[in-house]
Amino acid sequence: MTISSERIIELLLPDSNYLEIGISSGSTFLEISAVCENSFGCDPNLKPHLAAYTNLWKLTSDDFFLYHNYLKFDVIFIDGLHTAEQAMTDFVNCVNQANIGTVILIDDVFPDSIASSKRSLGLYRCSRAMNLISSVLKPVGWQGDVWRLVMALRSLEGDFNYRTIYTQNGKKVQTLVWGPSMGRIKLDIEKCISMLPPRGKPTFKLFGQQPNSLEQIPFWFNPETFTRVLELLKGIKSS
């Protein structure tokens, strides 16, 4: 089971509506749909072997939200196009179609190399192939500049909480967002995109390396262990 699947299953409640943006090979979606009947997803490059799933659409996330704006979700996994603008667009659309108490898990928020932070998959591949990164820092994958979305979360209208979580070996850095505004507020896409910080070079000190401890994740990521975040969420639901 993927790390993402393990985290998402912990967040699911009975009868949750689950949405996954960016299906890729389908590994996470298939694992979640096995335990969550109301699982939905979209990807413009949906693989043929996933065509049998009626709740999967071969659409961009923008088109998915346009054509399915009547759906509401409780747990959402954002793993689509890895640019800050598209990630913010996806986040806003998710907030606007959230139920009360919805939680949103955002993937690829911490680039593991200079190459991995490039603005397109093509540039990432080119940078890796041309050895524009240190031989010590091997890129795991393309994360783009989704990290800018995390920087902007504090500036958005509404009352949102977020924590950035990671595994003990420093892999799979993701950001979880929840809060009183979920299901109660409508955000404006253009206004939220304008809150994104300038791209420049990623400003965190250990850029190009995965963290080995919470202390190595920049403070504006609001780092915390996933176990502690689950305790926070359970405390909110029981109060």
C-alpha positions as CSV (number, residue, x, y, z in Angstrom):
1,M,0.0,0.0,0.0
2,T,1.3,3.5,-0.8
3,I,2.1,6.0,1.9
4,S,-0.6,8.3,0.4
5,S,-3.2,5.5,0.6
6,E,-2.3,4.7,4.3
7,R,-2.8,8.4,5.2
8,I,-6.0,8.8,3.2
9,I,-7.6,5.7,4.7
10,E,-6.8,7.1,8.2
11,L,-8.7,10.2,7.2
12,L,-11.8,8.5,5.8
13,L,-15.0,8.1,7.7
14,P,-18.0,5.8,6.9
15,D,-19.8,7.1,3.8
16,S,-17.0,9.6,3.0
17,N,-17.0,11.0,-0.6
18,Y,-13.3,10.8,-1.7
19,L,-11.8,12.7,-4.7
20,E,-8.4,12.2,-6.2
21,I,-7.0,14.7,-8.7
22,G,-4.3,13.2,-10.8
23,I,-4.6,9.4,-11.0
24,S,-1.3,8.5,-12.6
25,S,-1.0,4.7,-12.6
26,G,-4.0,4.4,-10.4
27,S,-2.2,2.7,-7.5
28,T,-3.5,5.1,-4.8
29,F,-7.0,5.3,-6.3
30,L,-7.4,1.6,-6.6
31,E,-6.3,1.0,-3.0
32,I,-8.7,3.7,-1.7
33,S,-11.7,2.6,-3.9
34,A,-11.3,-0.9,-2.4
35,V,-12.3,0.5,1.0
36,C,-14.3,3.6,0.0
37,E,-17.3,3.0,-2.2
38,N,-17.8,6.7,-3.0
39,S,-14.4,7.3,-4.7
40,F,-14.1,9.7,-7.6
41,G,-11.1,10.9,-9.7
42,C,-10.0,12.7,-12.8
43,D,-6.9,12.7,-15.0
44,P,-6.6,14.0,-18.6
45,N,-4.2,11.1,-19.3
46,L,-6.2,8.3,-17.7
47,K,-4.7,4.9,-18.4
48,P,-6.8,2.4,-20.5
49,H,-6.9,-0.2,-17.7
50,L,-8.9,2.3,-15.5
51,A,-11.6,2.9,-18.1
52,A,-13.9,0.4,-16.4
53,Y,-14.3,2.6,-13.3
54,T,-17.4,4.7,-13.8
55,N,-16.3,7.3,-11.2
56,L,-13.1,8.0,-13.0
57,W,-13.1,10.7,-15.7
58,K,-10.6,11.4,-18.4
59,L,-10.7,15.1,-17.9
60,T,-8.5,17.9,-16.7
61,S,-9.4,18.9,-13.1
62,D,-10.7,22.3,-14.4
63,D,-13.2,20.4,-16.6
64,F,-14.1,18.0,-13.9
65,F,-15.1,20.7,-11.6
66,L,-17.0,22.5,-14.3
67,Y,-19.1,19.5,-15.3
68,H,-19.5,18.0,-11.8
69,N,-20.0,21.1,-9.6
70,Y,-22.9,19.4,-7.9
71,L,-20.6,16.9,-6.1
72,K,-19.3,17.5,-2.6
73,F,-16.4,15.8,-1.0
74,D,-15.1,14.9,2.4
75,V,-11.5,13.7,1.8
76,I,-9.5,15.1,-1.2
77,F,-6.1,14.2,-2.6
78,I,-4.5,16.8,-4.8
79,D,-1.8,15.2,-7.0
80,G,-2.4,16.9,-10.4
81,L,-0.3,19.2,-12.5
82,H,2.7,20.3,-10.3
83,T,2.6,24.0,-10.9
84,A,1.7,26.4,-8.1
85,E,-1.1,28.1,-10.2
86,Q,-2.8,24.8,-11.1
87,A,-2.4,23.4,-7.6
88,M,-4.0,26.6,-6.2
89,T,-6.8,26.3,-8.8
90,D,-7.4,22.7,-7.7
91,F,-7.3,23.7,-4.0
92,V,-9.8,26.5,-4.5
93,N,-12.2,24.3,-6.5
94,C,-11.9,21.6,-3.8
95,V,-12.7,24.1,-1.0
96,N,-15.7,25.3,-3.0
97,Q,-17.0,21.8,-3.3
98,A,-16.2,20.7,0.2
99,N,-18.5,19.4,2.9
100,I,-18.4,20.5,6.5
101,G,-15.2,19.0,8.0
102,T,-13.5,18.2,4.7
103,V,-9.8,17.5,4.7
104,I,-7.5,18.1,1.8
105,L,-4.1,16.3,1.3
106,I,-1.7,18.1,-1.1
107,D,1.1,16.0,-2.6
108,D,4.6,17.0,-3.9
109,V,5.1,20.1,-1.7
110,F,8.8,19.6,-1.1
111,P,11.2,19.3,-4.1
112,D,13.9,16.8,-3.7
113,S,16.3,18.5,-6.1
114,I,16.8,21.5,-8.4
115,A,15.6,19.4,-11.3
116,S,12.5,18.3,-9.5
117,S,11.4,21.9,-8.9
118,K,11.2,22.8,-12.6
119,R,8.0,24.2,-13.9
120,S,7.3,21.4,-16.4
121,L,7.8,17.6,-16.6
122,G,9.9,18.3,-19.8
123,L,12.2,20.7,-18.1
124,Y,12.6,18.3,-15.2
125,R,13.6,15.4,-17.6
126,C,15.9,17.7,-19.5
127,S,17.6,19.0,-16.3
128,R,18.1,15.5,-15.0
129,A,19.4,14.2,-18.3
130,M,21.9,17.1,-18.6
131,N,23.3,16.5,-15.1
132,L,22.3,19.9,-13.9
133,I,22.0,18.6,-10.4
134,S,24.6,17.3,-8.0
135,S,25.6,13.7,-8.4
136,V,24.7,13.4,-4.7
137,L,21.2,14.7,-5.0
138,K,19.3,12.3,-7.2
139,P,15.8,13.4,-8.0
140,V,13.0,11.1,-7.0
141,G,10.4,12.7,-9.2
142,W,8.9,15.9,-10.4
143,Q,7.4,18.1,-7.7
144,G,7.4,21.4,-9.6
145,D,6.7,24.5,-7.5
146,V,3.7,23.3,-5.5
147,W,5.6,24.5,-2.4
148,R,4.4,28.0,-3.3
149,L,0.9,26.9,-2.5
150,V,1.9,26.0,1.0
151,M,3.5,29.4,1.5
152,A,0.3,31.1,0.4
153,L,-2.1,29.1,2.7
154,R,-1.6,31.6,5.6
155,S,-2.7,34.5,3.3
156,L,-6.0,33.0,2.1
157,E,-9.4,34.3,3.1
158,G,-11.1,32.1,5.7
159,D,-10.1,30.0,8.6
160,F,-7.9,27.1,7.5
161,N,-5.5,25.0,9.4
162,Y,-2.6,23.1,7.8
163,R,0.3,20.9,8.8
164,T,3.1,19.5,6.6
165,I,3.8,15.8,7.3
166,Y,6.5,13.3,6.3
167,T,7.6,9.8,6.9
168,Q,10.4,8.9,9.4
169,N,12.8,8.4,6.5
170,G,12.1,11.9,5.2
171,K,10.1,10.8,2.2
172,K,6.6,11.7,1.0
173,V,6.3,15.2,2.3
174,Q,2.7,16.3,2.0
175,T,0.5,19.1,3.4
176,L,-2.9,18.5,5.1
177,V,-5.4,21.3,5.2
178,W,-8.7,21.5,7.2
179,G,-10.5,24.0,9.2
180,P,-13.8,25.8,10.1
181,S,-14.1,27.4,6.7
182,M,-14.4,24.0,4.9
183,G,-17.9,23.7,3.5
184,R,-18.8,27.3,4.6
185,I,-16.8,29.5,2.2
186,K,-16.4,30.1,-1.5
187,L,-13.0,31.3,-2.6
188,D,-12.1,33.2,-5.8
189,I,-9.5,31.4,-8.0
190,E,-7.8,34.5,-9.4
191,K,-7.6,36.2,-6.0
192,C,-6.0,33.1,-4.4
193,I,-3.5,32.7,-7.3
194,S,-2.5,36.4,-6.7
195,M,-1.5,35.3,-3.2
196,L,1.2,32.9,-4.4
197,P,4.7,34.2,-3.6
198,P,7.1,34.9,-6.5
199,R,8.7,31.8,-7.7
200,G,12.4,32.7,-7.8
201,K,14.5,30.0,-6.2
202,P,12.8,28.0,-3.5
203,T,13.7,29.8,-0.3
204,F,13.9,26.9,2.2
205,K,17.4,26.3,3.5
206,L,17.6,22.6,2.7
207,F,16.2,22.9,-0.7
208,G,17.4,19.9,-2.7
209,Q,17.3,17.5,0.2
210,Q,14.6,15.6,2.0
211,P,14.3,16.5,5.7
212,N,15.5,14.1,8.3
213,S,13.5,15.7,11.1
214,L,10.6,18.1,11.7
215,E,13.1,20.8,12.6
216,Q,14.6,20.7,9.1
217,I,11.2,21.6,7.5
218,P,10.9,25.4,7.2
219,F,8.6,27.0,9.8
220,W,6.2,28.3,7.2
221,F,5.4,24.7,6.2
222,N,4.0,24.3,9.8
223,P,5.5,20.8,10.2
224,E,4.0,18.1,12.4
225,T,3.9,14.3,12.5
226,F,0.9,12.7,10.9
227,T,0.0,10.9,14.2
228,R,-0.2,14.2,16.0
229,V,-2.4,15.7,13.2
230,L,-4.8,12.7,13.5
231,E,-5.0,13.4,17.2
232,L,-5.9,17.1,16.5
233,L,-8.6,16.0,14.0
234,K,-10.1,13.5,16.3
235,G,-10.2,16.1,19.1
236,I,-12.1,18.5,16.8
237,K,-14.6,15.8,15.8
238,S,-15.3,14.8,19.4
239,S,-15.7,18.3,20.7
